[in-house]
Amino acid sequence: MSKFYLRDDIAAHWGEVDPFVQVDRLQGRVYRQVATRRTLRVKVLGQAFFLKRHHGVGWLEILKNLVTLRRPVLGAGDEFRAARVLSAAGVRVPEAVAYVERGDNPADRESFLLSVAIEPSVSLEDLAKEWMQKPPRPEQRWRLLNAVADVVALMHKTGVNHRDLYICHFLLRPDSFPDNPELTLIDLHRAQVRLAVPRRWLIKDLGALWFSAADARPTRRDAYRFIRRYCGTSLRAELQQPDRLAFWSAVGARARRLHDEAARKNLVTLTDPFDV
């Protein structure tokens, strides 16, 4: 195996059998299936896990990414590394209990990641839809907004950008809300880990986050509250700096572009994202 990690209890349970044989025997509810990746909820040793099984992406997909100056996602390795880095920094992510990769050829490399299922939980996307019918009290909304800002700020300070930072990828533990919202960040398979996140990737993450919160009907006041919490400084100090004002304007523009693209496909019907 090119890369190999098994938590002790999983290693003992699987014994000497090839880990790929073991995971390919697992059955469960399929949550997502595309040509090169399958995600399903399974049970091992009586505990619920999510399994992401990656197959080779092929040279065509690799070349398409390289032509557009994007680093291709070749398997579960990016998610495993990001989860380890974020967990060490204090960001709640699903615990990875098994990660195995095989194959030297990047086009046909195989891998899988087995992570603990976060249960019970509710995604912020589903919660936002509930709020459309029954809005929360302002202080409840603000506590959750602060919790999201704290997770995103710590992730970015750690040098990780998500690349799919939509509110559906935040899971809330129901019994922690509204007093002290406990959030888990999921779906890190496209995440990138560096010493520092480049500006353009910060903008992409934050723009996607704001766009995806449309169902919660965020206000300009919500946006300012998020900025203040994310930056850890006063709003005046942040937005009086021309470069920082330009940054947040770019975030708003990114959110609007995503909104307009979705509207053209009849995927959204709610209010437009904010512009600072």
Secondary structure, DSSP 8 states (H G I E B T S, - for coil): --EEEE-HHHHHHHTTS-HHHHHHH---EEEEE-SSEEEEEEEETTEEEEEEEE---HHHHHHHHHHTT-----SSHHHHHHHHHHHHHT-----EEEEEEE-SSTTS-EEEEEEE---S-EEHHHHHHHHHHS---HHHHHHHHHHHHHHHHHHHHTTEE-S---GGGEEE-GGGTTTS--EEE---TT-EE-SS--HHHHHHHHHHHHHHTGGG---HHHHHHHHHHHHTS-HHHHHTSHHHHHHHHHHHHHHHHHHHHHHHTT---S------
